[in-house]
């Protein structure tokens, strides 16, 4: 897949600068941090368990999840990102991998966090990725997806550390994809709606039971 190798190579090249720019991001973007905290609360509410930060980059979000008492580990496509994550957060497990083919056992996770990582996945590949999330999350488990909101594909523009083109999507479209993959969407947070590039976070739970009911 050309787009996959391009994304990997771009982030390998820009890993150090990206890590520096995002090191305090969750302290500066408190609404985004609140999404991570809420995800951690939801995971604890279902009894806890391992959680994958898929597309973890330099590991800052996975490290915060660990601080919040969640058994989190990180997966990223970029070996350079994983090298930085392991160095800066030695108490957290990090692995090189692709969300298109996750080497995680079926139903073994309490949750998946995809924090602005689906933005690099082409539309035609997204259903397969969400199916991967459904496969590895146990029934009743949580998924949280953060992404840029819009209708078009954007280039690097004025963000020099953006490693590759990002796909902008409407929350309703992402929500429909989650439902089709077997999740019930529980909440939607819109971030910076008055800014040129808003963000959104969706929280969803894997269906449980033969009737499709969701366990609380």
C-alpha positions, -999 to +999 in steps of 0.1 A: +000+000+000+017+032-012-002+054+013+009+032+042+045+034+033+043+071+026+027+077+060+054+056+078+082+073+060+068+108+067+065+102+104+099+085+106+114+117+091+095+141+113+093+120+145+116+142+167+100+175+158+065+160+161+073+146+196+086+180+207+056+199+194+030+175+210+048+168+243+026+193+262-004+192+238-027+176+264-018+203+289-026+230+263-057+214+248-077+207+279-109+197+260-088+170+242-073+159+275-108+157+290-117+132+262-088+110+273-099+113+310-135+103+300-122+073+280-102+062+311-133+066+333-154+045+309-128+017+308-126+016+346-164+015+347-165-018+328-139-034+351-108-023+334-084-043+313-058-037+286-063-008+262-045+000+229-036+035+219-036+028+181-015+053+162+002+064+195+029+085+179+055+094+206+034+079+233+022+109+253-014+099+253-007+063+263+014+076+291-014+098+304-038+068+303-013+049+325-012+078+349-050+076+350-049+040+361-055+023+327-035-006+315-026+011+282+000+002+256+008+019+223+009+008+187+023+029+158+032+025+122+064+045+126+095+028+141+110+062+148+079+072+168+080+040+188+117+045+195+109+079+210+079+066+229+100+038+245+127+063+254+104+089+269+079+066+286+099+035+296+071+022+319+047+018+290+048-009+264+050+002+227+049-019+195+054-012+158+022-022+139-005-011+116-041-005+124-050-022+091-037-056+105-034-055+143-016-083+159-038-084+190-059-114+201-096-113+195-117-098+223-086-093+245-090-055+250-112-034+272-109-005+247-092+011+218-082+048+215-076+061+180-065+097+187-062+116+154-048+085+137-077+075+115-071+108+096-044+090+076-066+061+065-083+064+031-121+061+031-121+027+014-098+013+041-117+027+072-143-001+074-116-027+076-098-007+103-130-004+124-136-041+119-102-047+134-112-025+164-144-046+168-124-079+166-099-070+194-123-052+218-144-075+240-182-072+241-191-041+260-157-026+255-150+010+245-137+027+215-128+065+213-120+081+180-106+116+176-104+133+142-104+165+121-139+176+110-145+185+073-153+173+039-120+174+020-085+160+022-060+185+035-023+188+029+003+199+053-007+235+050+006+256+078+014+226+100+050+216+092+049+186+115+019+171+099+035+140+084+010+132+056-023+143+042-052+140+065-087+130+057-114+153+071-147+136+080-181+146+093-189+131+127-221+116+113-200+097+087-176+083+113-205+074+136-222+055+108-190+036+102-187+026+139-224+014+138-218-007+107-187-022+124-208-033+154-206-005+179-232+017+196-222+054+196-227+068+230-214+104+228-200+130+204-179+159+214-173+187+189-140+207+195-133+242+184-164+245+162-156+282+154-120+274+142-111+267+106-104+230+114-127+217+141-122+184+158-145+157+171-144+128+195-168+099+193-172+074+221-187+040+212-193+006+228-191-028+212-225-045+211-230-074+234-256-102+234-276-118+207-302-091+206-275-064+200-282-049+234-253-031+251-243-041+286-238-013+311 
